[in-house]
């Protein structure tokens, strides 16, 4: 058994944070994977899978809001908690402290933009041709240009 | 060089910055501490029972190690720097001189080379301090205190059985010892004693104390060949730690009183880097952007001295120690945010929070009332304040 493992071990299926709860911590995935799920009534909408080095819970920490999604362990994971008070003190002393988090948030916004563009395209296709299955249609030239610009 | 604790706040800060301490660098992850006193002990756990503190070896580790099963923390950091594009030159610096208003570094067996900025990050036990003093810009080395550190080889199984993943801290009546800790690592346990006058007799009396003896297997005695040293630690900041194109970070500048030296080095090094990148490398730039962090650590250490003086008074009084134990033990039933004494002790002995913050929390009326109430009870039970005496 490794004695040097930091953080806390979570088992498969364990909930780390629950949508709607108030949170005072942010989390860093040290190993394993977690899935981010948005609950809409009885339905679960998977939003993302996060792996080693990625953070979650930062929105509840930066704003005084409740958790926007549930995070559940996808494969046995080790997770480190970051306390709000210490985090905000560090940011106050050194604003560059959040560069890494801003980078991750920027990557997520980029992914969301792609997803929005894809959904808009489906919506447009559907409006132009209600009988067509737009989701299975090949990507349009415009979508490819958006993807290329986002990646660059 | 053997020591090494990465505090809770630093483990979290590094993780946020994308620096993860691998399992083979961290010797043992700590999830709790046990406070030992002459009146008994108390076990305090971290929030969520999470392993939040990393113990590690610096450099090559303790003397006499035949097989290295770990990676050095220093090597990890140097490799990260290399990965970011830094060129690491493993060489011994012999001299630093001024040439055309630029610092020029001479390494053993190499031609001297001028640099735009020299950041000195050496300890207080090296000749690096002399190099800084010789530059003639007014640098004066920090005040130091002698410590005693020994690395005792007990083996993984024994350490797990006797020390677990807890740090062991001692608040004993011995007035010469300000702070004592056992830090379990892989196969070793590091014993660290800090105080104004720690000598051989003081160390011997510490190991004979029943509270200390109880931490080790029966019949165990400290081996004669254990790796041990009496290094100095920084207990007061350096005067004039920067000039045009030169800055001292970490121990050769300012550290945190008695603990979290790595955390202080991280903060001062980052402040120096931010100054150089976003402002410049002149003395005025360091005045504006480096000095505030430096002064903050210096002021906080002053408050730390107040706290340690208070703990010195508490540990000399059996009634106060008994009260401290009772308050801490009782509050373990409360929600974590209401465990005030535990939080104060945890942060004070692990270096996880600023001393100013700890001092403010230690003066909470509810905590003070509970503490006094238990002192009165302890006095009623026959415990009293003992006079200050010598070592042992």
Interface residues (C-beta under 8 A of the other chain):
Chain A: X2 X3 X4 X5 X6 X7 X8 X26 X28 X30 X52 X53 X55 X80 X81 X82 X83 X86 X87 X90 X93 X94 X96 X97 X98 X99 X100 X101
Chain B: X9 X11 X12 X13 X15 X16 X17 X18 X20 X21 X22 X23 X24 X25 X26 X27 X28 X29 X47 X48 X49 X50 X51 X52 X54 X156 X160 X165 X186 X267 X270 X271 X274 X293 X353
